[in-house]
């Protein structure tokens, strides 16, 4: 089995490294070869073009920053689709739209291949240890073929149904995470204004009904001051706009989602599109003159769970 991996940003490099240390025969490609240096040193093979990578791989994984970049990598003259042949499987791990992954899937199918959209959730720190969660939208027979790969890269794997369903669920979960991030920012700065100790505020939330995954991770790097969660404002905006698009297509009137889009557009205009997403708290800090920082919190989040083989999450009857 040969796996080709395209897209070696923060997330992609970590997922690819997980495959490599589990003895998968790996071929890699990225726009910048320097992003692949550490993987090559550890045994990965390099290909200069997506088409050659696809020709030499049984499974082709793409993990890219945006739907437009993914489309370019797939469809250009030297793209993945030109290298697809009968039986090969394309695994899209980028966060994209249902329409786009379905469109590209049809092009792969026309070449005799199969497709699965498999976005991840849980943060780069969990991708580093193979403990991230993965949604998988594809035919069941395709899922059975890609399970061994997904079980290496992730811990909890959910087969969501047909192609595109995983992408829909992914942007929904990112919408929820973004909502929670904004509410955590507002909670922390309000307690700061009230004069409540921020370390005690963190613990109060953690042991209460207000706790969440976002609080246990992103609130820590907010309080540290680094705001480094390995996820940037432009990616947040892309994801919540994709979620809003789903609601608009179904004529579902949302109240919170449009406000989140407004907040992050404002944050990008002030701090730049590559600012870490928890830096959105600076909007409130600058408006109030309050500083939401506290000693005793880490600069970055690490995953201390032991790496183990993943498993399929099966729904109870």
PLY file of the C-alpha trace (Angstrom):
ply
format ascii 1.0
element vertex 317
property float x
property float y
property float z
element edge 316
property int vertex1
property int vertex2
end_header
0.00 0.00 0.00
1.37 3.38 -1.05
-0.15 6.60 0.27
0.41 9.98 -1.37
-0.06 13.07 0.79
-0.44 16.59 -0.63
-0.48 19.66 1.62
2.10 19.89 4.41
0.95 22.86 6.43
0.66 22.57 10.22
-2.14 20.00 10.12
-1.06 18.12 7.01
2.52 17.66 8.17
1.32 16.19 11.47
-1.10 13.77 9.80
1.54 12.70 7.29
4.10 12.20 10.06
1.65 9.89 11.85
1.42 7.69 8.76
5.18 7.64 8.35
6.00 6.58 11.91
3.46 3.77 11.53
5.46 2.34 8.63
3.22 3.49 5.78
4.99 3.79 2.43
4.53 7.55 1.97
4.97 9.93 -0.97
4.60 13.65 -0.25
4.14 16.88 -2.20
3.66 20.50 -1.24
3.88 23.87 -2.95
7.03 24.44 -0.90
9.46 21.51 -0.77
10.99 22.92 2.44
7.76 21.91 4.23
8.57 18.29 3.42
12.21 18.24 4.56
11.62 16.61 7.94
9.33 13.96 6.43
11.85 13.19 3.69
14.61 12.85 6.29
12.43 10.31 8.12
11.83 8.21 5.02
9.09 9.78 2.92
9.56 10.02 -0.83
9.06 13.32 -2.66
7.26 13.96 -5.96
7.49 17.27 -7.81
3.92 17.20 -9.16
0.50 15.99 -7.96
0.03 13.97 -11.15
3.17 11.88 -10.57
2.28 11.42 -6.91
-1.18 10.16 -7.91
0.23 7.78 -10.54
2.49 6.14 -7.93
-0.03 6.01 -5.04
-2.92 3.73 -4.18
-4.48 6.37 -1.93
-4.12 10.12 -2.51
-4.75 12.43 0.46
-5.19 16.18 0.05
-5.09 18.47 3.08
-5.17 22.05 1.82
-6.13 25.52 3.13
-9.14 26.29 0.92
-11.56 24.80 -1.63
-9.98 26.86 -4.42
-6.49 25.54 -3.67
-7.81 22.00 -3.49
-9.51 22.44 -6.86
-6.27 23.73 -8.38
-4.27 20.78 -7.06
-6.88 18.37 -8.39
-7.72 19.85 -11.80
-4.66 21.48 -13.35
-2.75 19.91 -16.22
-0.36 18.30 -13.73
-3.02 17.73 -11.07
-4.19 14.68 -9.19
-7.08 13.82 -11.48
-4.75 13.40 -14.46
-2.90 10.78 -12.43
-5.99 8.87 -11.27
-6.64 5.42 -12.71
-8.99 2.55 -11.94
-9.22 1.62 -8.27
-7.31 4.55 -6.80
-8.94 6.41 -3.91
-8.82 10.15 -3.30
-9.24 11.17 0.35
-10.08 14.87 0.80
-9.07 16.00 4.29
-9.36 19.71 3.56
-12.32 21.60 5.02
-14.47 22.31 1.99
-18.07 22.49 0.80
-20.38 19.59 0.01
-20.82 20.89 -3.54
-17.11 21.16 -4.22
-16.10 17.76 -2.88
-19.02 16.16 -4.76
-18.02 17.91 -8.00
-14.41 16.75 -7.77
-15.53 13.28 -6.76
-17.40 12.92 -10.06
-14.21 13.78 -11.95
-12.34 11.13 -9.99
-15.13 8.63 -10.69
-14.89 9.36 -14.42
-11.28 8.18 -14.26
-12.25 4.94 -12.53
-11.36 6.05 -9.01
-13.23 6.50 -5.73
-13.50 9.38 -3.29
-14.05 10.12 0.39
-14.29 13.42 2.22
-12.54 12.99 5.55
-12.11 16.28 7.44
-10.64 16.18 10.92
-11.64 17.81 14.19
-9.88 18.25 17.51
-6.89 20.50 16.94
-3.32 20.16 15.67
-2.14 18.93 19.07
-4.27 15.82 18.66
-3.18 15.37 15.06
0.40 15.17 16.36
-0.41 12.07 18.39
-2.85 10.38 16.03
-5.71 11.10 18.45
-7.73 13.51 16.31
-11.31 12.71 15.27
-12.14 12.09 11.61
-15.47 12.26 9.77
-15.70 10.13 6.64
-18.26 10.66 3.91
-18.21 7.97 1.22
-19.72 4.69 0.11
-19.43 2.00 2.76
-17.24 -0.15 0.52
-14.82 2.76 0.15
-14.84 3.36 3.90
-13.86 -0.26 4.51
-10.85 0.20 2.23
-9.62 3.44 3.82
-10.29 2.46 7.46
-6.73 1.20 8.07
-5.34 4.60 7.04
-7.91 6.59 9.02
-7.34 4.46 12.12
-3.65 5.42 12.03
-4.22 9.15 11.63
-7.16 9.44 14.01
-8.68 8.02 17.20
-12.45 8.30 16.75
-13.67 7.73 13.20
-17.29 8.37 12.19
-18.69 7.16 8.86
-21.19 9.94 8.12
-22.85 8.63 4.97
-22.47 9.60 1.32
-19.82 11.91 -0.10
-20.23 15.47 1.18
-21.89 14.63 4.49
-18.60 14.76 6.37
-17.83 18.23 5.03
-21.24 19.49 6.14
-20.76 18.12 9.65
-17.22 19.51 9.81
-18.20 23.13 9.13
-21.09 22.73 11.59
-18.70 21.69 14.35
-16.37 24.57 13.49
-19.32 26.96 13.72
-20.03 25.64 17.22
-16.37 25.95 18.19
-16.30 29.55 16.94
-19.46 30.41 18.87
-17.87 28.95 21.97
-14.61 30.83 21.41
-16.42 34.16 21.28
-18.46 33.35 24.38
-15.29 32.30 26.26
-13.65 35.61 25.31
-16.67 37.52 26.57
-16.82 35.50 29.79
-13.13 35.96 30.59
-13.07 39.70 29.95
-16.28 40.26 31.92
-14.80 38.44 34.92
-11.63 40.50 34.52
-13.73 43.65 34.64
-15.53 42.35 37.71
-12.19 41.79 39.43
-12.44 38.00 39.65
-9.12 36.14 39.54
-8.72 34.71 36.04
-7.09 31.45 37.18
-10.09 30.83 39.43
-12.39 31.87 36.58
-10.78 29.23 34.35
-11.26 26.52 36.98
-14.83 27.61 37.71
-15.74 27.17 34.06
-13.80 23.90 33.79
-15.69 22.21 36.66
-19.09 23.60 35.71
-21.83 23.21 33.15
-20.09 25.97 31.17
-17.11 23.78 30.36
-16.18 22.76 26.81
-13.36 21.50 24.63
-12.78 25.06 23.41
-12.49 26.39 26.96
-10.02 23.68 28.02
-7.79 24.45 25.03
-8.23 27.95 23.62
-8.95 29.70 26.92
-5.53 28.52 28.12
-3.59 30.14 25.28
-5.75 33.28 25.62
-4.76 33.52 29.27
-1.12 32.76 28.46
-1.10 35.61 25.96
0.36 33.58 23.08
-3.09 32.98 21.54
-1.34 30.21 19.59
-3.78 27.43 18.73
-2.32 26.65 15.26
-5.48 27.94 13.58
-5.85 31.35 11.97
-8.64 33.88 11.51
-8.91 33.41 7.75
-9.58 29.69 8.24
-12.24 30.44 10.86
-13.96 32.88 8.51
-13.86 30.39 5.64
-15.49 27.69 7.77
-18.25 29.81 9.31
-19.10 31.28 5.91
-19.43 27.73 4.56
-21.81 26.96 7.43
-23.81 30.10 6.73
-24.01 29.08 3.08
-25.66 25.80 4.09
-28.25 27.66 6.16
-28.90 30.15 3.36
-29.45 27.35 0.84
-32.10 25.88 3.14
-33.66 29.29 3.94
-32.89 28.85 7.63
-32.72 32.24 9.39
-29.80 32.22 11.84
-29.05 34.87 14.45
-25.62 34.00 15.83
-23.87 32.88 12.63
-24.05 36.24 10.80
-22.73 37.98 13.90
-19.76 35.63 14.09
-18.94 36.39 10.47
-19.13 40.11 11.23
-16.86 39.71 14.28
-14.18 37.78 12.40
-14.23 40.09 9.41
-13.60 42.92 11.85
-10.85 40.93 13.56
-9.13 40.24 10.23
-9.31 43.93 9.28
-7.59 44.82 12.58
-5.10 42.00 13.14
-4.65 40.35 9.76
-5.98 37.15 8.24
-3.09 35.05 9.57
-3.56 36.09 13.19
-4.29 33.14 15.48
-8.04 32.77 15.98
-7.98 33.28 19.80
-6.49 36.73 19.09
-10.09 37.76 18.46
-10.15 38.52 22.21
-8.05 41.60 21.41
-11.16 43.32 20.05
-12.57 43.32 23.57
-9.22 44.09 25.21
-8.77 47.17 23.04
-12.35 48.36 23.56
-12.19 48.01 27.35
-8.54 48.58 28.17
-8.58 45.27 30.07
-5.92 42.59 29.63
-7.01 38.97 29.67
-3.78 37.28 30.71
-2.77 35.21 33.71
0.29 33.31 34.89
0.31 29.53 34.95
-1.08 28.72 31.52
0.79 27.10 28.59
1.98 28.86 25.46
0.78 25.95 23.31
-1.57 23.03 23.90
-0.08 19.54 23.95
-1.85 16.20 23.77
-0.66 13.91 26.57
-2.85 10.94 25.69
-0.95 7.92 24.45
-1.14 7.26 20.74
-3.26 4.24 19.93
-4.99 2.70 16.95
-8.27 4.39 16.12
-11.73 2.87 16.01
-15.04 3.43 14.29
-17.71 5.24 16.28
-20.81 3.09 15.84
-24.25 4.49 16.60
-26.38 2.65 19.11
-29.60 1.15 17.79
0 1
1 2
2 3
3 4
4 5
5 6
6 7
7 8
8 9
9 10
10 11
11 12
12 13
13 14
14 15
15 16
16 17
17 18
18 19
19 20
20 21
21 22
22 23
23 24
24 25
25 26
26 27
27 28
28 29
29 30
30 31
31 32
32 33
33 34
34 35
35 36
36 37
37 38
38 39
39 40
40 41
41 42
42 43
43 44
44 45
45 46
46 47
47 48
48 49
49 50
50 51
51 52
52 53
53 54
54 55
55 56
56 57
57 58
58 59
59 60
60 61
61 62
62 63
63 64
64 65
65 66
66 67
67 68
68 69
69 70
70 71
71 72
72 73
73 74
74 75
75 76
76 77
77 78
78 79
79 80
80 81
81 82
82 83
83 84
84 85
85 86
86 87
87 88
88 89
89 90
90 91
91 92
92 93
93 94
94 95
95 96
96 97
97 98
98 99
99 100
100 101
101 102
102 103
103 104
104 105
105 106
106 107
107 108
108 109
109 110
110 111
111 112
112 113
113 114
114 115
115 116
116 117
117 118
118 119
119 120
120 121
121 122
122 123
123 124
124 125
125 126
126 127
127 128
128 129
129 130
130 131
131 132
132 133
133 134
134 135
135 136
136 137
137 138
138 139
139 140
140 141
141 142
142 143
143 144
144 145
145 146
146 147
147 148
148 149
149 150
150 151
151 152
152 153
153 154
154 155
155 156
156 157
157 158
158 159
159 160
160 161
161 162
162 163
163 164
164 165
165 166
166 167
167 168
168 169
169 170
170 171
171 172
172 173
173 174
174 175
175 176
176 177
177 178
178 179
179 180
180 181
181 182
182 183
183 184
184 185
185 186
186 187
187 188
188 189
189 190
190 191
191 192
192 193
193 194
194 195
195 196
196 197
197 198
198 199
199 200
200 201
201 202
202 203
203 204
204 205
205 206
206 207
207 208
208 209
209 210
210 211
211 212
212 213
213 214
214 215
215 216
216 217
217 218
218 219
219 220
220 221
221 222
222 223
223 224
224 225
225 226
226 227
227 228
228 229
229 230
230 231
231 232
232 233
233 234
234 235
235 236
236 237
237 238
238 239
239 240
240 241
241 242
242 243
243 244
244 245
245 246
246 247
247 248
248 249
249 250
250 251
251 252
252 253
253 254
254 255
255 256
256 257
257 258
258 259
259 260
260 261
261 262
262 263
263 264
264 265
265 266
266 267
267 268
268 269
269 270
270 271
271 272
272 273
273 274
274 275
275 276
276 277
277 278
278 279
279 280
280 281
281 282
282 283
283 284
284 285
285 286
286 287
287 288
288 289
289 290
290 291
291 292
292 293
293 294
294 295
295 296
296 297
297 298
298 299
299 300
300 301
301 302
302 303
303 304
304 305
305 306
306 307
307 308
308 309
309 310
310 311
311 312
312 313
313 314
314 315
315 316
